[in-house]
Amino acid sequence: MRLEQHLRVERFGAVRIHELQRVVELDSGRSASGAGTVPADEIGDVLRQMVIVVPCMDEPRRVIEGVLAGIPHDCLIVLVSNSERAPLDRFEIETQCVEEFCRLAERTAVVVHQGDPGLGAAFEAAGMPSLIDDAGLVRGGRGEAMLVGTAIAAMSGRAYVGCVDADNHVPGAVHEYVTAYAAGLRLAGGPYAMVRIPRHPRPVVREGRLFLDGAGGDAEIANYFLNRVLADRSGLTTEMIATGDAGERALSLPLALRLRTAGGRASGAYELVDLFTQFGDPDVEPVAVLQIEMRDSQSHDEVGGGGGPARWMDALAPLYHAPITPPAVREELARFVIDRGVAQPPPREWIYPPLADLAFDLLADVLRREAGTFREIDGRAVPTGPILPNPLGTAVGRAPVPEIDDTPVPIDEVLD
């Protein structure tokens, strides 16, 4: 893969945010060289160490099959489902779909249902009770699904974890995402790296004609306010952040285990907020954040009418409540919300502690004993070893994570 090369990098302490790069060439060959070029064999090296998490909720079987087909062969698939179990057991249909795919493609995968009481018991035993609701179940939400998937990725012993949505109707786009993850992570180097994909125009049909819709105002709103935080630090206006509300992203596992996770749909924006919080000191370990614009157009199901206040409130909530947000930016954000007829501040999402402190041995033990939906699927003709060989996870050396101030931030106080 060959990417555009830019020299512009914005810094927030030790975080280095690289300018948005377009894909110049999907396949640059095995022996290609030059800036921004990653040969196929080096991409393959990363893919063999990558786990792809697929959060899933009531998607049609044919769509899931397409997503699975688009994930490169050497990646481990982890499907975390929050689909209905009755009257129709959609999770069982999803599991059968994954099992059939793994058998035909000689692949490996792990599946689990988010509402499995055994999954909740496993995380509570392993040291993360905040993830569990009053019924003893893992809280519903995309951020929670990613947290579960990342924990399973740590148990695999692999080095990288990425995410693709289960409602993507274009298998080729899924393949390009994951390949771009591998190329970006290889270019970033270092133990702490992240690759983020901006929301891409998607095909829609109007009056019998095909159009490409823009990425949408929700993503642009998140980008604007995150860039305002960068501008306050540097003193210069910037539009460097183009992935404030990114759904598709990949991280090196040491970074994934160190970051906190926001619940629900706030997880994409909160990753950047937590990066700025934890790595705001320029003397700590550097973090490279690459942003890569895809060539393929993605096609997703519309959720909640496709946008509106509920969507951008999710994206703005992490920044509104973050201690790193300057007072002037928080005031501007509050006025933005009020001017659009929302009287209350963006709600504070659940913030979960880093996975690095989880007792992975207990997690694996309770999962295998008590979670009936937890299944390790091996469709290889000649199995070469356990799918999750490393229940102790990956050792992560890290500085103490800064404490979070959970005090609500009322709009009237911000605007006084």
C-alpha positions as CSV (number, residue, x, y, z in Angstrom):
1,M,0.0,0.0,0.0
2,R,1.2,3.5,-0.8
3,L,0.0,6.5,1.1
4,E,0.4,10.2,0.5
5,Q,3.3,11.7,2.4
6,H,2.8,14.9,4.4
7,L,5.3,16.6,6.7
8,R,2.7,18.3,8.9
9,V,2.4,16.9,12.4
10,E,0.5,18.6,15.2
11,R,1.7,17.9,18.8
12,F,-0.2,17.8,22.0
13,G,2.5,16.9,24.6
14,A,3.8,13.5,23.5
15,V,0.9,12.9,21.1
16,R,1.9,13.4,17.4
17,I,-1.2,13.7,15.2
18,H,-0.3,13.3,11.5
19,E,-2.1,15.1,8.7
20,L,-4.8,13.1,6.9
21,Q,-3.3,10.8,4.3
22,R,-5.1,9.4,1.2
23,V,-4.4,6.0,-0.1
24,V,-2.4,6.5,-3.4
25,E,-2.1,2.8,-4.3
26,L,-4.0,-0.1,-2.7
27,D,-1.3,-2.6,-3.6
28,S,2.3,-1.2,-4.0
29,G,3.8,-4.6,-4.7
30,R,6.2,-6.8,-2.7
31,S,9.4,-4.8,-3.3
32,A,8.1,-1.3,-3.5
33,S,10.1,1.4,-1.6
34,G,9.9,5.0,-0.8
35,A,8.2,7.3,1.8
36,G,4.7,6.2,2.7
37,T,5.0,2.8,1.0
38,V,4.6,-0.5,2.9
39,P,5.3,-3.6,0.8
40,A,2.8,-6.5,0.9
41,D,5.1,-8.7,3.0
42,E,5.4,-6.1,5.7
43,I,1.7,-5.6,5.8
44,G,1.3,-9.4,6.1
45,D,3.6,-9.4,9.1
46,V,1.3,-6.9,10.9
47,L,-1.9,-8.7,9.8
48,R,-0.6,-12.0,11.4
49,Q,-0.4,-10.1,14.7
50,M,-3.8,-8.4,14.5
51,V,-7.1,-9.0,16.1
52,I,-10.2,-7.5,14.4
53,V,-13.2,-6.9,16.8
54,V,-16.6,-6.8,15.1
55,P,-19.3,-5.3,17.4
56,C,-22.6,-6.7,16.1
57,M,-26.3,-6.1,16.8
58,D,-29.1,-7.7,14.8
59,E,-27.4,-7.5,11.5
60,P,-28.6,-9.7,8.6
61,R,-26.6,-12.8,8.0
62,R,-25.6,-11.9,4.5
63,V,-24.1,-8.6,5.7
64,I,-22.1,-10.4,8.4
65,E,-20.9,-12.9,5.9
66,G,-19.6,-10.0,3.7
67,V,-17.8,-8.3,6.7
68,L,-16.1,-11.6,7.6
69,A,-15.1,-12.2,4.0
70,G,-13.4,-8.8,3.9
71,I,-11.2,-9.3,6.9
72,P,-7.7,-10.5,5.8
73,H,-7.1,-14.2,6.3
74,D,-4.4,-14.0,8.9
75,C,-6.3,-11.8,11.4
76,L,-8.1,-13.3,14.4
77,I,-11.8,-12.4,14.3
78,V,-13.6,-11.5,17.6
79,L,-17.3,-11.0,17.2
80,V,-19.0,-9.4,20.2
81,S,-22.7,-9.5,19.8
82,N,-25.5,-7.6,21.5
83,S,-28.2,-9.1,19.3
84,E,-31.6,-10.3,20.6
85,R,-31.9,-13.8,21.9
86,A,-35.7,-14.1,21.8
87,P,-38.1,-14.7,20.2
88,L,-35.6,-15.3,17.4
89,D,-32.1,-16.1,18.7
90,R,-30.1,-13.9,16.3
91,F,-26.9,-14.6,18.2
92,E,-27.1,-18.3,17.5
93,I,-27.6,-17.4,13.8
94,E,-24.5,-15.2,14.0
95,T,-22.5,-17.9,15.6
96,Q,-23.5,-20.4,13.0
97,C,-22.5,-17.9,10.3
98,V,-19.0,-17.5,11.9
99,E,-18.6,-21.3,12.3
100,E,-19.5,-21.9,8.7
101,F,-17.2,-19.2,7.5
102,C,-14.3,-20.5,9.6
103,R,-14.8,-24.0,8.3
104,L,-14.9,-22.9,4.6
105,A,-12.0,-20.4,4.9
106,E,-9.9,-22.4,7.4
107,R,-10.0,-19.4,9.8
108,T,-10.0,-18.9,13.6
109,A,-12.5,-16.7,15.5
110,V,-14.0,-16.0,19.0
111,V,-17.6,-15.1,19.6
112,V,-19.4,-14.0,22.8
113,H,-22.7,-12.3,23.6
114,Q,-22.5,-9.1,25.5
115,G,-25.5,-10.1,27.6
116,D,-24.1,-13.4,28.8
117,P,-24.2,-13.5,32.7
118,G,-20.9,-15.5,32.6
119,L,-19.2,-12.6,30.7
120,G,-20.3,-10.2,33.4
121,A,-19.1,-12.6,36.1
122,A,-15.7,-12.9,34.4
123,F,-15.1,-9.1,34.2
124,E,-16.3,-8.6,37.8
125,A,-13.9,-11.4,39.0
126,A,-11.1,-9.9,36.9
127,G,-11.4,-6.5,38.6
128,M,-13.7,-4.4,36.4
129,P,-17.1,-4.1,38.3
130,S,-17.8,-0.7,36.8
131,L,-18.5,-2.5,33.5
132,I,-21.4,-4.5,35.1
133,D,-25.0,-3.2,35.4
134,D,-27.4,-3.9,38.3
135,A,-28.5,-7.2,36.6
136,G,-24.9,-8.5,36.6
137,L,-24.5,-8.1,32.8
138,V,-21.9,-6.1,30.8
139,R,-23.5,-2.8,30.0
140,G,-24.9,-2.5,26.4
141,G,-23.1,-0.2,24.0
142,R,-20.5,0.0,21.3
143,G,-17.7,1.2,23.6
144,E,-18.4,-1.7,25.9
145,A,-18.3,-4.2,23.0
146,M,-14.9,-2.8,22.0
147,L,-13.6,-3.1,25.6
148,V,-14.7,-6.8,25.7
149,G,-13.1,-7.4,22.3
150,T,-9.8,-5.7,23.4
151,A,-9.6,-7.9,26.5
152,I,-10.0,-11.0,24.4
153,A,-7.3,-9.6,22.0
154,A,-5.0,-9.3,25.0
155,M,-5.6,-13.0,25.8
156,S,-4.6,-13.9,22.2
157,G,-1.0,-12.8,22.6
158,R,-1.2,-10.7,19.4
159,A,0.2,-7.2,19.1
160,Y,-2.5,-5.1,17.5
161,V,-6.3,-4.7,17.8
162,G,-8.7,-3.0,15.3
163,C,-12.4,-2.6,14.8
164,V,-14.8,-2.9,11.9
165,D,-18.5,-2.4,12.0
166,A,-20.8,-5.4,11.4
167,D,-23.2,-3.3,9.3
168,N,-20.8,-2.5,6.5
169,H,-22.4,-3.7,3.2
170,V,-19.1,-3.4,1.2
171,P,-16.7,-6.3,1.9
172,G,-14.0,-4.5,-0.2
173,A,-14.1,-1.5,2.1
174,V,-13.6,-3.8,5.1
175,H,-10.5,-5.3,3.5
176,E,-9.2,-1.8,2.7
177,Y,-9.7,-0.6,6.3
178,V,-7.8,-3.5,7.8
179,T,-5.0,-3.3,5.2
180,A,-4.7,0.4,5.9
181,Y,-4.5,-0.3,9.7
182,A,-1.6,-2.6,9.0
183,A,0.2,-0.1,6.8
184,G,-0.3,2.8,9.2
185,L,0.8,0.8,12.2
186,R,3.9,-0.3,10.4
187,L,4.7,3.3,9.4
188,A,4.0,4.6,12.9
189,G,6.3,2.2,14.6
190,G,6.9,2.4,18.4
191,P,4.9,0.7,21.1
192,Y,2.2,3.3,21.2
193,A,0.5,3.8,17.8
194,M,-3.1,4.4,16.5
195,V,-4.6,4.5,13.0
196,R,-8.0,6.2,12.6
197,I,-10.3,6.2,9.5
198,P,-12.5,9.3,8.9
199,R,-16.1,8.9,8.1
200,H,-16.3,8.5,4.3
201,P,-19.0,9.6,1.8
202,R,-21.4,6.7,1.4
203,P,-23.6,5.7,-1.6
204,V,-27.3,6.5,-1.4
205,V,-30.0,6.3,-4.0
206,R,-32.2,9.3,-4.7
207,E,-34.9,9.3,-7.4
208,G,-33.3,6.3,-9.0
209,R,-29.8,7.8,-9.2
210,L,-26.7,6.9,-7.1
211,F,-25.0,9.7,-5.1
212,L,-22.2,9.9,-2.6
213,D,-23.4,11.6,0.6
214,G,-20.9,13.6,2.6
215,A,-19.4,12.4,5.9
216,G,-22.1,14.3,7.7
217,G,-22.2,17.2,10.2
218,D,-21.8,15.0,13.3
219,A,-18.2,14.1,12.4
220,E,-17.3,17.7,11.4
221,I,-18.7,19.0,14.8
222,A,-16.4,16.7,16.7
223,N,-13.4,17.6,14.6
224,Y,-14.0,21.3,15.1
225,F,-14.0,21.2,18.8
226,L,-11.1,18.8,19.1
227,N,-9.1,21.1,16.8
228,R,-10.1,24.0,19.1
229,V,-8.4,22.2,22.0
230,L,-5.2,21.8,19.8
231,A,-5.3,25.4,18.8
232,D,-5.6,26.6,22.4
233,R,-2.4,24.6,23.2
234,S,-0.4,25.8,20.2
235,G,-1.8,29.2,19.7
236,L,-2.4,28.5,16.0
237,T,-5.6,27.7,14.2
238,T,-5.6,24.1,13.0
239,E,-7.8,21.6,11.1
240,M,-5.4,18.7,11.7
241,I,-7.9,16.3,13.4
242,A,-10.2,14.8,10.8
243,T,-11.2,11.7,12.7
244,G,-12.8,13.1,15.9
245,D,-15.8,10.7,15.6
246,A,-14.0,7.8,14.0
247,G,-15.7,4.4,14.3
248,E,-13.0,2.4,12.5
249,R,-9.6,2.5,14.2
250,A,-6.8,0.2,15.2
251,L,-4.2,0.4,18.0
252,S,-1.0,-1.3,19.2
253,L,-2.1,-3.5,22.0
254,P,0.1,-1.8,24.7
255,L,-1.7,1.5,23.9
256,A,-5.1,-0.2,23.8
257,L,-4.5,-1.7,27.3
258,R,-3.4,1.7,28.7
259,L,-6.3,3.8,27.4
260,R,-9.6,4.2,29.3
261,T,-12.8,3.5,27.3
262,A,-16.0,5.5,27.1
263,G,-19.3,3.7,27.0
264,G,-21.8,3.8,24.1
265,R,-21.0,5.8,21.0
266,A,-18.6,8.2,22.7
267,S,-15.7,5.8,22.5
268,G,-14.2,7.2,19.3
269,A,-13.9,10.8,20.5
270,Y,-12.9,9.8,24.0
271,E,-9.8,7.9,22.7
272,L,-8.3,11.3,21.6
273,V,-9.4,13.0,24.8
274,D,-7.7,10.3,26.9
275,L,-4.6,10.4,24.7
276,F,-4.3,14.1,25.4
277,T,-5.0,13.5,29.1
278,Q,-2.4,10.7,29.6
279,F,0.2,11.8,27.1
280,G,-0.1,15.6,27.5
281,D,3.4,15.8,29.0
282,P,6.0,16.0,26.1
283,D,8.5,14.0,28.2
284,V,6.5,10.7,28.3
285,E,6.5,7.9,25.7
286,P,5.5,9.4,22.3
287,V,2.2,8.3,20.6
288,A,1.8,8.4,16.8
289,V,-1.7,9.0,15.5
290,L,-2.1,8.4,11.8
291,Q,-5.3,9.3,9.9
292,I,-5.9,7.6,6.6
293,E,-8.6,8.4,4.0
294,M,-10.0,5.3,2.2
295,R,-10.7,4.9,-1.5
296,D,-13.7,2.5,-1.1
297,S,-17.0,4.1,-0.3
298,Q,-18.6,2.5,2.8
299,S,-22.3,1.7,3.1
300,H,-23.8,1.4,6.5
301,D,-27.4,1.1,7.8
302,E,-28.8,4.3,9.0
303,V,-29.0,4.5,12.9
304,G,-31.4,6.8,14.7
305,G,-32.3,8.8,11.6
306,G,-28.7,9.2,10.5
307,G,-27.6,12.0,12.8
308,G,-29.0,14.9,14.9
309,P,-28.4,16.0,18.4
310,A,-28.2,12.5,19.8
311,R,-25.2,11.7,17.6
312,W,-23.2,14.9,18.1
313,M,-24.0,15.0,21.8
314,D,-22.3,11.6,22.1
315,A,-19.2,12.9,20.3
316,L,-19.1,16.2,22.3
317,A,-19.7,14.7,25.8
318,P,-16.1,13.5,26.4
319,L,-14.6,16.9,25.5
320,Y,-17.2,18.9,27.4
321,H,-16.4,17.0,30.6
322,A,-12.6,16.6,30.1
323,P,-10.3,18.4,32.4
324,I,-8.0,19.2,29.5
325,T,-10.7,21.3,27.8
326,P,-9.8,25.0,28.2
327,P,-12.6,27.2,29.7
328,A,-13.0,29.2,26.5
329,V,-13.6,26.0,24.5
330,R,-16.0,24.6,27.0
331,E,-18.0,27.8,27.0
332,E,-18.1,27.8,23.1
333,L,-19.3,24.2,23.2
334,A,-22.0,25.0,25.8
335,R,-23.2,27.9,23.6
336,F,-23.2,25.6,20.6
337,V,-25.5,23.1,22.4
338,I,-27.9,25.8,23.7
339,D,-28.1,27.5,20.2
340,R,-29.4,24.2,18.9
341,G,-32.2,23.9,21.4
342,V,-30.6,21.5,23.9
343,A,-30.9,23.0,27.4
344,Q,-28.8,20.4,29.2
345,P,-25.1,19.7,28.8
346,P,-23.9,16.6,27.0
347,P,-24.4,13.7,29.3
348,R,-21.4,12.1,30.9
349,E,-20.8,8.6,29.6
350,W,-19.5,5.7,31.6
351,I,-15.7,5.8,31.7
352,Y,-14.0,2.5,32.3
353,P,-10.5,2.0,33.7
354,P,-7.6,0.7,31.6
355,L,-7.5,-3.0,30.8
356,A,-3.9,-3.2,31.8
357,D,-4.9,-3.7,35.4
358,L,-7.3,-6.6,34.6
359,A,-6.5,-10.1,36.0
360,F,-6.5,-11.9,32.6
361,D,-6.0,-15.3,34.2
362,L,-9.2,-14.9,36.2
363,L,-11.0,-13.5,33.1
364,A,-10.1,-16.5,31.0
365,D,-10.9,-19.0,33.7
366,V,-14.4,-17.6,34.4
367,L,-15.2,-17.0,30.7
368,R,-14.5,-20.7,29.9
369,R,-16.3,-22.0,32.9
370,E,-19.4,-19.8,33.1
371,A,-20.0,-18.0,29.8
372,G,-22.1,-20.3,27.6
373,T,-21.9,-18.0,24.6
374,F,-18.1,-17.8,24.7
375,R,-16.8,-20.0,21.9
376,E,-13.4,-20.4,20.3
377,I,-13.8,-21.5,16.7
378,D,-11.0,-23.2,14.9
379,G,-11.7,-24.1,11.2
380,R,-8.1,-24.7,10.3
381,A,-7.5,-28.0,8.5
382,V,-4.4,-28.6,10.7
383,P,-4.7,-26.7,14.0
384,T,-1.4,-25.1,15.1
385,G,-2.2,-24.3,18.7
386,P,-4.8,-22.7,21.0
387,I,-6.7,-19.6,19.7
388,L,-6.2,-17.8,23.0
389,P,-2.9,-19.1,24.3
390,N,-2.0,-16.3,26.7
391,P,-4.6,-15.9,29.5
392,L,-2.2,-13.7,31.4
393,G,-2.4,-11.1,28.7
394,T,0.4,-8.8,27.7
395,A,2.7,-7.2,30.3
396,V,2.4,-3.4,30.0
397,G,4.8,-1.0,31.7
398,R,3.1,2.3,32.2
399,A,3.0,5.4,34.4
400,P,0.1,5.9,36.7
401,V,-3.1,6.9,34.8
402,P,-4.3,10.4,35.8
403,E,-7.4,10.5,37.9
404,I,-10.7,11.6,36.4
405,D,-12.7,14.5,37.9
406,D,-16.2,13.1,37.9
407,T,-17.9,16.3,39.0
408,P,-20.6,17.3,36.5
409,V,-20.1,20.5,34.6
410,P,-23.5,22.4,34.4
411,I,-24.0,24.7,31.4
412,D,-25.2,27.7,33.5
413,E,-21.9,27.6,35.5
414,V,-19.9,27.4,32.2
415,L,-21.7,30.5,30.8
416,D,-21.5,32.6,34.0
